[in-house]
Amino acid sequence: MNNHIIKLRTQTTDSDIAAVSQILNSTGVFHQREIAVAIELIEDNLTKQDKSEYQFIFADIGSAAVGYICYGPITMTEAGFDIYWIAVEKDRQRLGAAGLLMEEAQRRIIDQGGKFVYIETSTKDIYAPARQFYIKHGYRLTATVPHYYAENDNKAVFMKIIR
């Protein structure tokens, strides 16, 4: 049996709270305040289910969630969507899970009438792999906001037009 068969699922479960915390902690790039927000979004989805503005796709290997993406429509736009989070457990990176998650999210965004997808991240060096991942998947840098996260920690906004 292949230990790296990745299955995607969209239904959140209570166990995803611990899984997302573990995934984000394993990467070594997120602050605890960011992880707390990620957990809040899962809790929102668990509580509101289909009425939540936060949609999830999880990448599972066996019975373990090893990665996930969280996205949703931007309320004040006609066809804009944000990708809020995409992360894969550090030891499971490079297996293709992030690419599968991105492709599936984009497919679902198109199905919901989305045309414009936005992702924001830090410009710090530690986020360089994330920025390269976005570029590899067709996103382009459209804005930089100075000192957004902290002094000398700028926000980079990436965007992709999908159809």
N, C-alpha and C positions, 0 to 999 in steps of 0.2 A: 504494500500500500504506500502511495506517495504521501509523505508528510507535509507536502507543500501545496496540496490542492486547495485553492482559494474559492470559497463559496460566498456570494454576496447575499445579504438579507437587508430588508428595510424595516422590519418590526423591532422596535426597541424593547428591551426586557430590563427588569430590575438589576440583573447581573452586569448590565452595560455600564452602570455607574462606576463600579469597581474597575471594570475593564478599561474604560476611558481614562480613569485616573492613572492606572498602571501604564497604559500606552503613552500618555503625555509625559509622565514622570520618567519613563525609560529613555525618552529622546534627549533629555538634559537641556532643552532649550526654553521650556516654559516656566514662568513664575507661578508660584502657588495661587496668586490672585487670578491668573489666567485659567488655571486648572479648575478653580472654583466656578468660574463663569461657564466653562465647558460642561461641568456637572449640572449647573442650573438649566442649561439648554436641554439636556437629556431629561431632567426631571419635568421640565415644561412639556416635552413631548410625551412622556409617560402619563402625565396628568391629563393633557388635552387631546392626546392621540392625533387623529386626522385634523383637528382644529388648531393644532400647534403650527406656528409659522416656521418652526425649525424641523427640517426633514433630515433623516439620517439614512446612510447606507453603511453597513458594517462588512468588513472582510473577515471571514472566519476561516481558520485552519483547524480542522477537527471541531471540537466544541468550544474553542477559544477565539474570542474577538482579538485580532492582531492589528487591526487598523479600522479607520472610519473616516467618513466625510459628513459634514453638516452643512446644509445649504438651505436657502429659502428665498421666496420672492421679496423684492424691495417694495414695501407697501406704497410708496408715493410715486412709483414708476409704472409705465405701461407694460414693459417687457424685461425689466431688470431683475437679476438674481444676484445674491451674494453667496459666495462660498466662505463660510465662517471658519471652518476647521477642516483640515485634512492632515492626518497623522497616521503613521505606522510604527508599531513597536520597533525599537532600535535593532533588536536581534533578527527581525523579520523584514527589514528593509532590503531592497534589491531583489525581491521575489516577484515584483510586478503588481503588488496589491494596490499601491497608490495610483498607478496608471489605470487599473481596472475601476477603482473608485471614481476617479475623475471622469472617465469615459461614461460610466453608468449615470453619474450625476448629470452630466451634460445631456445625455439622452433623455433623462427624465425632465430636465428643465425645458428642453425643446417640446416634449409632450405637453407641458403645462403652458406653452405659449411664450416661453422665454427666448430672448434673442441676445441679450447683453449680460455677460457674467463678469463679476468683479471679485477680486481677491486682494486683500491687503496684508502686508507683512512688514516686518522691521527691515531696515537697511543695514543692521549690524552684520558683521562678518559671519557670525554663527548661523544666520539665516540665508547665506549664499546658496546652499544646496536647494532650499525651498524656492528661491527666486529662479534658479536654473531649471528646476522642475516645471515651474509655471511657463517659462519661455519655451521649453521643450514641447509643452502641450499647447502651444499656439497663443499664449497670453502675451500681451505687450505692456510694458511699463507706460502708464498714462499720466501719473502724477506722483510727486513726492512732497510730503508735508514735513517741514523741518521741526525737529524737537517734539514730535508728536507723543511718543511713548515716554520719553525722558530727555533730558538734555543730551544732545548729539545722538539721539536714537530716533531717526526719522521714520515716517510711515511711507511705504512704497505701495502704490495702488496699481494693480494689473487688471487688464480688461481683455475680453475676447468676445467677438461677435460670432454667435452660433446660429444656425438655421435648421 
